[in-house]
Amino acid sequence: MTKILTLGLAVLFASGQAFAATAESKMAVGTAATADTKMNSQQSKMATCQAQATEKKLESTARQDYVNNCLKAKPVAEKPESKMAMCNKKTAGMKADERAKAQSECMKG
C-alpha cells in the first residue's frame, strides 16, 4: 500500500513539474521581453542610486531616504545652446566681412 501511495505521489509530482515548466515557458515568451524593456531603465536608476548611497556610506533610514529621493529626482536636462553660440560656431574661421554678414543672417533665421 505504501509503495502504491509513494508511486502515485511521484507521478503526481512529476506531472506537476512538467505543467509548471510549460506554463512558465509560455509566460516567458509573451511577457518577459516587454517586462525587461519597461523595467530596465528603472532598474538601472535603482542600481545607480544604491551605488551612490554605498559610496556615501549611508545606512538604515538615511540610506532609505537618500535612495527614495534619488529615485524621485528627475534627470537634469541639458541647457540648450543659445542662438548666438550656435551662430558663432557656424561662422568660425570666416573673414571679418563675410563673418558679419553670415552672423546677421544666422541670427535672423
C-alpha positions as CSV (number, residue, x, y, z in Angstrom):
1,M,0.0,0.0,0.0
2,T,2.8,2.4,0.9
3,K,4.6,1.6,-2.4
4,I,1.5,2.5,-4.4
5,L,1.0,5.7,-2.5
6,T,4.6,6.7,-3.0
7,L,4.5,5.8,-6.7
8,G,1.3,7.8,-7.1
9,L,2.8,10.9,-5.4
10,A,5.9,10.6,-7.5
11,V,3.8,10.6,-10.7
12,L,1.7,13.5,-9.5
13,F,4.8,15.4,-8.6
14,A,6.4,14.8,-12.0
15,S,3.3,15.8,-13.9
16,G,3.0,19.0,-11.8
17,Q,6.6,19.9,-12.6
18,A,6.0,19.4,-16.3
19,F,2.9,21.5,-16.2
20,A,4.7,24.3,-14.3
21,A,7.6,24.3,-16.7
22,T,5.2,24.5,-19.7
23,A,3.2,27.4,-18.1
24,E,6.5,29.3,-17.3
25,S,7.8,28.9,-20.8
26,K,4.6,30.2,-22.3
27,M,4.6,33.2,-19.9
28,A,8.2,33.9,-20.6
29,V,7.7,34.0,-24.4
30,G,4.8,36.6,-24.2
31,T,5.8,38.9,-21.4
32,A,9.4,38.6,-20.5
33,A,10.7,40.7,-23.3
34,T,8.3,43.6,-22.7
35,A,8.7,43.4,-18.9
36,D,12.5,43.6,-19.2
37,T,12.3,46.6,-21.5
38,K,9.9,48.5,-19.3
39,M,11.9,47.8,-16.1
40,N,15.4,48.2,-17.4
41,S,15.6,52.0,-17.0
42,Q,14.1,51.8,-13.5
43,Q,16.4,49.0,-12.6
44,S,19.4,50.9,-13.8
45,K,18.3,54.1,-11.9
46,M,17.8,52.0,-8.7
47,A,21.3,50.5,-9.1
48,T,22.8,53.9,-9.6
49,C,21.0,55.3,-6.5
50,Q,22.1,52.3,-4.4
51,A,25.7,52.7,-5.6
52,Q,25.7,56.4,-4.7
53,A,24.3,55.5,-1.2
54,T,27.1,52.9,-0.8
55,E,29.7,55.5,-1.8
56,K,28.4,57.9,0.8
57,K,28.4,55.0,3.4
58,L,24.7,55.7,4.3
59,E,22.9,53.1,6.4
60,S,19.4,52.4,7.7
61,T,16.9,55.3,7.5
62,A,19.4,57.7,6.0
63,R,20.1,55.3,3.2
64,Q,16.5,54.6,2.5
65,D,15.6,58.3,2.4
66,Y,18.5,59.0,0.1
67,V,17.6,56.2,-2.3
68,N,13.9,57.3,-2.3
69,N,14.8,60.9,-3.1
70,C,17.3,59.8,-5.7
71,L,14.6,57.7,-7.4
72,K,12.1,60.6,-7.4
73,A,14.6,63.1,-8.9
74,K,14.2,63.9,-12.5
75,P,17.2,63.9,-14.7
76,V,18.8,67.3,-15.3
77,A,18.0,68.5,-18.8
78,E,20.9,70.0,-20.6
79,K,20.6,73.7,-21.2
80,P,20.0,74.4,-24.9
81,E,22.7,76.2,-26.7
82,S,22.0,79.9,-27.3
83,K,21.4,81.1,-30.8
84,M,24.4,83.4,-30.5
85,A,26.7,80.5,-29.6
86,M,25.3,78.4,-32.4
87,C,25.9,81.2,-34.9
88,N,29.4,81.7,-33.6
89,K,30.2,78.1,-34.3
90,K,28.8,78.2,-37.8
91,T,30.8,81.3,-38.7
92,A,34.1,80.3,-37.1
93,G,37.1,80.7,-39.5
94,M,35.4,83.2,-41.8
95,K,36.9,86.5,-42.6
96,A,35.5,89.6,-40.9
97,D,33.1,91.0,-43.5
98,E,31.9,87.5,-44.5
99,R,31.5,86.5,-40.9
100,A,29.5,89.6,-40.0
101,K,27.1,89.0,-42.9
102,A,26.7,85.3,-42.1
103,Q,26.2,86.1,-38.4
104,S,23.5,88.6,-39.2
105,E,21.7,86.1,-41.4
106,C,22.0,83.3,-38.8
107,M,20.6,85.5,-36.0
108,K,17.6,86.5,-38.2
109,G,16.8,82.9,-39.3
